[in-house]
């Protein structure tokens, strides 16, 4: 069973073996029993199966919201939930759990590799980060579907960085990868309201160290990072629902991307007392070069 895996069938044999071996040795086998129990007892039987999954591994989702939670949202309102991406899997499950509490349909834009988890597929729109013609076609279809669903009142969940936050120094604070402008375009086209979410925490020193060396090693550790979640408290900060008309610079895609980033970043407890200029991400030309760049 390789659902809980970043092994890609089209990769060379050595790469598939390396990724699978690292995943198994570093923690996949520890979380697999939880996954099987969740699949057997909750999937298809519960309206809150994502939250049930967190409860199963004894994760306390500590929600700190600037407004009463969950917010009251009209059924037909186009809504995009945006969040930082510090962990890879844990924050994804937590975001889906938050969306469940809104009491409306939802979909999340995720890495196509995770579509092999059958329980995720009904709630997901795949994004393929390879540069093939097929990947481009898939991404265009997912983006068009996201726009259609927004018009129908389905919440769309997006991690605009498209990848897990990474520390420039393995022992330092992780920083979001540059946000893609796709989210801004999605918000513009649907004139969607925005619900910002900030997840506290970051992955291990080992994850950030290998991220500088190899994309294969980086991906193979994402599953093992999830093994640290059982029995933990997950601090989540949720902002208020911001109407499209209230977002500054909403007509310019680059500026809107910045505004969306700041909506999330301002929720970080470490951002207290800092100006927006101090919260800006490191410019791309000053970031270290990573293997996936």
VEXMARMI-511664 format. One record per atom (N, C-alpha, C): x, y, z. Coordinates in pm, whole numbers, plus 50000, padded with zeros to 5 digits. Layout:
<sites>
XYZ
...
</sites>
This chain:
<sites>
500854988050000
500005000050000
500885012550000
500775020549893
501645032149885
500835045049872
499605045149926
498845057449921
499525068649998
500045065350116
500735075350198
502185076050154
502415081450037
503755081349980
503875091649869
505085096949855
505385105949744
506135098749633
506145085449637
506745077749528
505915080049402
506605083649295
505925086249167
506225074749071
505185068149019
505395056448933
506255059148811
506255071348762
507015074448641
508485077648669
508865078448797
510265081148830
511135068948800
512445070948783
513355059648765
513285050248886
513645037648864
513525027548970
514325031349094
515545036749074
516385040149189
515735051049274
515065060349208
514425071349279
513205066449356
512435057449294
511285051649363
511735043849486
512805036249470
513325028249582
513815037249694
514565047649660
515115056649761
514005063649838
513025068949766
511935076049832
511155066749924
510805054849874
510035045249954
510805040850077
512115038450061
512925034050174
512995044650282
513245057050243
513335067850341
511995069750412
510905069150336
509585070650398
509315059750501
509635047350465
509365036150556
510245036950681
511515039950662
512445040350775
512165052150867
511725063350809
511605075650888
510215078350945
509275069150929
508035071351001
506745067250934
506765063550807
505515060050739
504825048250808
505605038550851
505015026650913
504335029951046
504775040851109
504175044751236
502785050451216
502595058151110
501295064651091
500325056351008
500825045850941
499965037650856
498795031350933
498995026051056
497855020351129
496745030551156
497135043051184
496125053451205
495305055551077
496025056050966
495345058150838
494365046850809
494775034450832
493905022950804
492665023050894
492855026751020
491725027551113
490775038751071
491325050151032
490505061450986
489715057450863
490365050950768
489685046550645
488555036750677
488805027850771
487835017250802
486645022450882
486875031750975
485825035351071
485145048851045
485795057750968
485235071150955
484885075150812
485685070850717
485455074950579
484115069550530
483285078450478
481965074550430
480915073050538
481335074650664
480395073250776
480245086150856
481135095550836
481135107650917
481135120050828
480415130350872
480405143150801
481625151550837
482375147250937
483565154750981
484765145350984
484985138050877
486015127750879
487425133550890
487635145950846
488965151850861
489245155051008
488255160951074
488425163551217
488525150451294
487765140451252
487855127351316
489255121551302
489875124051187
491245119251167
492215125751263
492035138751288
492895145651385
492635140451526
491355138251558
491035132851691
491625118951709
491645111151602
492165097551608
493635097351648
494395107151602
495815107651637
496075117251753
494975120951821
495065129051943
495725142551918
495305149051810
495795162551781
494755172651830
495205181951913
494335192551961
494455204451866
493415206951788
493405218151694
492965230551771
493925238551812
493675250351895
493415262351803
492135265251780
491755275851686
491635289151759
492395298751713
492325312351768
491845321451656
490595325651667
489975333351560
489705347651605
489885357251514
489625371251547
488135373951555
487325364851502
485865366051505
485295352851555
484035352651596
483445339951641
483635328951536
484015317051585
484265305851494
483235294851518
482715288951411
482945292351269
482115304451227
482585311851128
481835323651082
480565319651009
479595328451010
478365326150934
478565331250791
478485322150695
478745325550555
477535321350472
477045330350390
475895327050306
476275316050207
475305307850173
475565295950091
476215299249957
475795310049893
476285312749758
477505321549751
478065325549865
479205334749865
480465327949812
481105333249707
482395327749664
483435330049774
484085319549820
485025320549931
486285312649902
487435319249919
488735312749905
489425312950041
489765301250093
490545300150215
492015299350177
492825308450228
494255308550196
495055306150324
496165299050311
496945295550430
498415294150396
499235296150498
500655292850484
500805277750486
502005273050453
502195258550432
503465253750503
503425253050638
504645249750711
505015235050716
504045225950696
504315211750720
504185202850597
503145204550520
502975196350401
501735187550407
501625179250512
500465170350526
499585174750642
500195177050758
499425180750876
498605193250858
499185203450797
498425215850777
497345213950671
497595204850577
496565201850478
495335195550541
495555185750630
494435179450699
493715189550788
494495198050856
493895208050944
493045218050865
493515222050747
492745231450664
491425225150620
491455212450584
490235205450546
489275204250665
489845202350784
489025201750904
488325215150929
489055226050910
488455239350925
487335241350824
487585237050701
486565238550596
485305230650629
485475218950690
484305211150731
483405219150825
484045226850914
483285234151015
482505245850956
482815249750834
482065260550770
480685255950725
480485242850717
479175237450683
478785239350538
479765239850449
479485241250305
480465232650228
480165229550102
481085221250023
482455227950010
483495219949991
484835225549977
485695216649888
486715222849831
487735215849754
489075222249786
490135214349779
491475219549803
492345216949681
493135226849644
494125225149537
495345218549598
495705206449548
496815199049607
497725193149500
498915189249546
499865182349460
499225169749403
499345167949274
498735156449208
499175143049268
500385142449325
500865129949384
499945125149497
499265134549565
498395130749676
497035125649630
496755126549500
495485121549449
495405106249456
496545099749483
496515085149494
495845080749625
495635090149718
494875087049839
493395087949803
492715076749790
491345076949735
490375085349816
490585086149948
489665093750033
489765108750010
490875113249952
491095127449930
490465132249799
490395123349702
489995127349566
488695135049559
487625131249632
486375138749618
486465153249665
487535156449740
487665169849797
488815177749736
489395172649629
490635178449579
490575182149432
491375191949397
491635195749259
493145194649239
493605185949148
495045183149138
495835193849064
497035196449115
497995205149048
499265197149027
499765196848904
500975189248869
502115199148848
503205197348924
504315206848918
505375202848816
505165191948745
506095188648636
505815198048520
506735198848427
506605208648319
506215202048187
505405191648195
504975184748074
503695191148019
503395188047895
502175192947833
500945187947909
501035175247954
499915169348028
499695176748160
500805180648225
500695187948351
500025201548330
500425208348225
499825221348195
498325219848171
497945209648096
496525207348067
495755204348196
496345196048283
495685192748409
495465205248494
496505213548501
496415225648584
495365235248531
495285236448400
494265245248341
492865240048373
492685226848367
491375221148399
491015223548545
491985221648634
491725223548777
491395238048808
492095247148742
491835261348767
490465265348716
490085260248600
488755263248546
487675257448637
487905245448687
486935239148776
486825246948907
487955251948958
487925259949081
487075272449062
487225278948948
486415290948922
484925287448914
484625276148849
483225272048837
482635269048974
483385261949056
482895258149188
482695270349278
483575280049266
483415292249345
482075298949315
481715299149189
480445305349150
479245297749208
479465284949242
478385276749299
478385276849452
479295284749512
479325285449657
480165274949725
481095268849651
482005259049708
483265266249757
483655263749880
484885269649933
486095263149866
487015271449818
488255266449758
489405269549854
490155259049890
491285260449981
492565260549900
493415270449926
494645271849848
495825274449941
496925267749915
498215271049975
499005278249866
498965291549862
499495298849746
500975296749719
501735292349821
503165289949798
503385277949706
502455268549706
502595256749621
503645246949670
504225249449785
505245240649842
505435244049988
506165235550060
506315236950204
507355247550239
507045255550341
507955266050387
509335260150419
510365267850390
511735262950402
512605273450471
513465268850561
514385277750630
515655279550548
516085291950530
517325294550458
518505288150531
518465289150665
519415282150751
518645270850819
519105258350811
518335247250868
517905249351012
518665257451087
518335259951227
517515272751245
517205279351135
516485292051142
514985290451124
514315301751112
512865301951096
512515299250950
511575290350930
511135287250793
510375298950733
510515300450603
509825311250532
509055305350415
507895310950389
507085306550277
507865307550146
507655298050057
508155299449921
507365310749854
507915316749750
507195327849684
505785323649644
504825331949678
503435328849646
503165330449497
502415321049444
502025321549303
500875331549285
500825337849169
499765347749143
498435341149106
498435327949090
497195321149054
496075323949153
496405324049283
495375326249384
494735339949367
495565349949339
495035363449317
494105363649196
494495356749092
493645356248972
492315349449003
492375338749081
491155331649119
490225340849197
490785348149291
489995357449373
489405368549285
490215373649193
489745384349104
488575379749017
488745368348951
487735363848855
486395360848922
486465355649045
485225352249116
484755363549207
485595374149218
485325384749315
485015378449451
485905369349489
485675360949607
486085367949736
485365364749842
485805368549975
486955359150014
487745363550112
488945356050149
488935353250299
489245340850336
489395336950475
490855332950498
491645341650565
493065338550586
493295329750709
494255320650697
494585311250804
496095310750820
496565310950945
497995309650970
498235297951065
499085288551022
499465277151103
500825279851167
500895278251299
502175279651368
503035267251346
504355269151356
505265257851354
506015256251223
506905246351219
507665243251099
508225229151110
508715224150998
509285210650995
510635210151065
511185198051074
512405195651150
513645201551082
514705202551160
515995207251107
516455198350992
516255185251007
516665175850901
515965179050770
514665181750776
513915184950655
514505197150585
514805207450661
515325219750600
516755217850550
517505209150616
518875206450570
518865199150436
518055188650423
518045181050298
517375188750185
516545198550220
515885206550116
516905214050032
518075216550088
519125223650014
519895214249923
519665201149941
520465191349868
519705184349756
518455180549784
517755171949690
516245173149705
515555175049595
514095175249598
513545161449634
514205150849587
513765137249619
513805134849770
514915138649835
515025136849979
513985145450052
513785157450004
512815166650065
511405160450064
510985155549949
509655149749938
509525136950020
510605129150025
510535116450097
510395118550248
510765130350297
510655133150440
509315139250479
508505143350382
507225149650416
506315140150493
506285127450452
505455117750524
505975115850665
507295115050680
507855112750813
507635124750905
507565136950849
507305148650932
505935147550999
505015140950932
503665139450986
503665130951113
504685122651130
504705113651245
504855121351376
505305134051368
505455142051490
504115147451540
503055146451460
501785152651497
501005145351606
500955131851606
500145125151708
500475129851850
499415133451924
499585137852062
499985152352078
499955160051971
500425173951977
499265183851975
499595196452004
498655207451991
499025215451868
498065218051783
498275224951656
497615238651667
498425249151680
497895262651695
497575268751558
496325272851543
495835278351417
495215291951443
495625301851364
495085315351376
494235318351253
493005322351276
492065324851165
491645339451167
491745345851053
491305359651040
489825360451009
489335372550994
487945374350956
487765372350807
486535369750766
486215368750624
486295382750564
487205384450467
487415397450405
486705398050270
485705406750255
485025407850126
485975412650017
485735408249896
486595412249784
486725427349775
485625434449792
485635449049777
486475455949883
486795448849993
487565454950101
489055452250091
489485444649992
490905441349976
491585452349895
492645458549949
493355468949873
494045463049749
494245471449649
495015467749529
494475455149462
493175453349464
492595440849415
492575439649263
492845450549191
492795449849045
494135445848983
495215446749061
496545443249013
496945429749070
497245420048985
497465406449032
498675405349124
499765412049090
500955411349175
500695418049310
500055429549307
499765436649431
498745429049515
497785422849449
496795415049523
497445402949588
498395396749520
499135385549580
499825390049708
500425401849704
501065407449824
500045409749935
498885415249900
497855417950001
497365404950064
497195394649984
496755381650037
497805375750130
499065376950091
500165372250175
500135379250311
499925392350309
499915399950433
498715396550520
497575393450458
496405389350537
496725377150622
497505367950566
497905355950639
499035358950736
500025366050689
501235368550769
500945376650894
499985385750886
499655393951003
499065385751116
498585373751087
498025364951190
499105357951272
500335357951223
501465351751294
501705359351424
501695352551540
501985359551666
503305367051663
504285361951588
505585368751579
505505381651499
504375383951432
504225396151351
503755408051432
503385405651557
502865416451641
503855427951650
503375440051623
504215451951634
505095454651513
505045445951412
505875447851293
505085454751182
505785462451103
505155469050989
504995459150875
504145462450779
503975453750663
505285451850589
506115462250585
507405461150517
508285450650583
508175449450715
508975439450787
508445425350767
507195424350727
506585411150707
506745406050565
507255414450477
507415410450337
508335398350326
508065389350232
508955377850212
510295382250153
511285373650167
512585376350105
512425376849954
512925387249889
512805388049742
513445375749676
512875371149565
513395359149498
514885359849468
515395371749434
516805372749398
517725372049520
517145372049641
517945371049762
517745357749834
516905349049777
516705335849833
517855326649793
518185316649875
519145306549832
518585298849712
519445293249632
518995284749521
518685270849575
517505265649541
517105252449585
517075242949465
517135229749490
517175220149379
515985220849286
514835225749335
513635226049250
513485239249176
514385248949200
514315261949131
514655260448984
</sites>
